[in-house]
């Protein structure tokens, strides 16, 4: 399975897992922080700086999502994946 298909499969599982009551609060906060970082105009490097402004978003956002996903217990991810497959 190529990486794009893995990401496409991961996104709904990730969002369902973030709403699960067994997901640690820290993982949920990290997910909220990632969304806020993407939406809010304040960045580490402003987007008006050519190349570097977008590059920091391209590095920070996936890293925050990766950290949040690693904090979610495997049982929760497996349960949510099974629920998505059943739908």
Short mmCIF file of the C-alpha atoms (twelve columns), coordinates in Angstrom:
data_MODEL
# 
_entry.id   MODEL 
# 
loop_
_atom_site.group_PDB 
_atom_site.id 
_atom_site.type_symbol 
_atom_site.label_atom_id 
_atom_site.label_alt_id 
_atom_site.label_comp_id 
_atom_site.label_asym_id 
_atom_site.label_seq_id 
_atom_site.Cartn_x 
_atom_site.Cartn_y 
_atom_site.Cartn_z 
_atom_site.pdbx_PDB_model_num 
ATOM 1  C CA . UNK A 1  0.000   0.000  0.000  1 
ATOM 2  C CA . UNK A 2  1.503   3.349  -0.988 1 
ATOM 3  C CA . UNK A 3  1.968   6.186  1.497  1 
ATOM 4  C CA . UNK A 4  -0.911  8.277  0.171  1 
ATOM 5  C CA . UNK A 5  -3.342  5.398  0.701  1 
ATOM 6  C CA . UNK A 6  -1.973  4.840  4.223  1 
ATOM 7  C CA . UNK A 7  -2.525  8.514  5.056  1 
ATOM 8  C CA . UNK A 8  -6.023  8.422  3.556  1 
ATOM 9  C CA . UNK A 9  -6.834  5.385  5.731  1 
ATOM 10 C CA . UNK A 10 -5.164  6.897  8.833  1 
ATOM 11 C CA . UNK A 11 -7.052  10.222 8.914  1 
ATOM 12 C CA . UNK A 12 -10.551 8.951  9.822  1 
ATOM 13 C CA . UNK A 13 -9.112  6.442  12.304 1 
ATOM 14 C CA . UNK A 14 -7.055  9.200  13.932 1 
ATOM 15 C CA . UNK A 15 -10.039 11.548 14.310 1 
ATOM 16 C CA . UNK A 16 -12.251 8.807  15.752 1 
ATOM 17 C CA . UNK A 17 -9.469  7.823  18.163 1 
ATOM 18 C CA . UNK A 18 -9.113  11.459 19.273 1 
ATOM 19 C CA . UNK A 19 -12.795 11.450 20.294 1 
ATOM 20 C CA . UNK A 20 -12.444 8.172  22.189 1 
ATOM 21 C CA . UNK A 21 -12.707 8.497  25.983 1 
ATOM 22 C CA . UNK A 22 -9.691  6.197  26.447 1 
ATOM 23 C CA . UNK A 23 -7.373  8.513  24.531 1 
ATOM 24 C CA . UNK A 24 -5.063  10.363 26.939 1 
ATOM 25 C CA . UNK A 25 -5.771  14.042 27.498 1 
ATOM 26 C CA . UNK A 26 -2.208  14.932 26.462 1 
ATOM 27 C CA . UNK A 27 -2.754  13.328 23.041 1 
ATOM 28 C CA . UNK A 28 -5.983  15.285 22.614 1 
ATOM 29 C CA . UNK A 29 -4.249  18.516 23.597 1 
ATOM 30 C CA . UNK A 30 -1.451  17.813 21.128 1 
ATOM 31 C CA . UNK A 31 -4.038  17.277 18.382 1 
ATOM 32 C CA . UNK A 32 -5.807  20.527 19.276 1 
ATOM 33 C CA . UNK A 33 -2.463  22.328 19.287 1 
ATOM 34 C CA . UNK A 34 -1.691  20.973 15.800 1 
ATOM 35 C CA . UNK A 35 -5.031  22.232 14.482 1 
ATOM 36 C CA . UNK A 36 -4.539  25.606 16.175 1 
ATOM 37 C CA . UNK A 37 -1.018  25.880 14.737 1 
ATOM 38 C CA . UNK A 38 -2.395  25.268 11.253 1 
ATOM 39 C CA . UNK A 39 -5.276  27.737 11.590 1 
ATOM 40 C CA . UNK A 40 -3.857  30.591 13.647 1 
ATOM 41 C CA . UNK A 41 -1.773  33.179 11.812 1 
ATOM 42 C CA . UNK A 42 1.005   33.018 14.418 1 
ATOM 43 C CA . UNK A 43 3.849   30.699 13.390 1 
ATOM 44 C CA . UNK A 44 7.407   30.061 14.440 1 
ATOM 45 C CA . UNK A 45 8.418   31.463 11.044 1 
ATOM 46 C CA . UNK A 46 5.807   33.712 9.360  1 
ATOM 47 C CA . UNK A 47 4.396   32.382 6.079  1 
ATOM 48 C CA . UNK A 48 5.376   35.603 4.293  1 
ATOM 49 C CA . UNK A 49 9.026   34.520 4.500  1 
ATOM 50 C CA . UNK A 50 9.545   32.724 1.177  1 
ATOM 51 C CA . UNK A 51 9.984   28.940 1.442  1 
ATOM 52 C CA . UNK A 52 10.872  28.873 5.160  1 
ATOM 53 C CA . UNK A 53 7.425   30.075 6.232  1 
ATOM 54 C CA . UNK A 54 5.719   27.120 4.565  1 
ATOM 55 C CA . UNK A 55 8.518   24.686 5.356  1 
ATOM 56 C CA . UNK A 56 8.061   25.137 9.108  1 
ATOM 57 C CA . UNK A 57 4.349   24.259 8.730  1 
ATOM 58 C CA . UNK A 58 5.260   21.228 6.636  1 
ATOM 59 C CA . UNK A 59 7.577   20.006 9.388  1 
ATOM 60 C CA . UNK A 60 5.797   21.049 12.601 1 
ATOM 61 C CA . UNK A 61 2.258   19.896 11.739 1 
ATOM 62 C CA . UNK A 62 3.107   16.307 10.748 1 
ATOM 63 C CA . UNK A 63 5.418   16.076 13.768 1 
ATOM 64 C CA . UNK A 64 2.656   17.162 16.170 1 
ATOM 65 C CA . UNK A 65 0.186   14.729 14.597 1 
ATOM 66 C CA . UNK A 66 2.803   11.969 14.781 1 
ATOM 67 C CA . UNK A 67 3.425   12.665 18.482 1 
ATOM 68 C CA . UNK A 68 -0.301  12.710 19.250 1 
ATOM 69 C CA . UNK A 69 -0.860  9.450  17.357 1 
ATOM 70 C CA . UNK A 70 1.968   7.747  19.269 1 
ATOM 71 C CA . UNK A 71 0.319   8.763  22.573 1 
ATOM 72 C CA . UNK A 72 -2.927  7.020  21.612 1 
ATOM 73 C CA . UNK A 73 -2.965  3.435  22.950 1 
ATOM 74 C CA . UNK A 74 -2.774  0.701  20.294 1 
ATOM 75 C CA . UNK A 75 -6.016  -0.829 21.581 1 
ATOM 76 C CA . UNK A 76 -7.886  2.415  20.849 1 
ATOM 77 C CA . UNK A 77 -6.412  2.702  17.348 1 
ATOM 78 C CA . UNK A 78 -7.192  -0.954 16.617 1 
ATOM 79 C CA . UNK A 79 -10.772 -0.593 17.888 1 
ATOM 80 C CA . UNK A 80 -11.373 2.541  15.802 1 
ATOM 81 C CA . UNK A 81 -9.822  0.926  12.727 1 
ATOM 82 C CA . UNK A 82 -12.154 -2.044 13.109 1 
ATOM 83 C CA . UNK A 83 -15.124 0.316  13.500 1 
ATOM 84 C CA . UNK A 84 -14.174 2.150  10.279 1 
ATOM 85 C CA . UNK A 85 -13.822 -1.133 8.386  1 
ATOM 86 C CA . UNK A 86 -17.256 -2.304 9.595  1 
ATOM 87 C CA . UNK A 87 -18.910 0.890  8.318  1 
# 
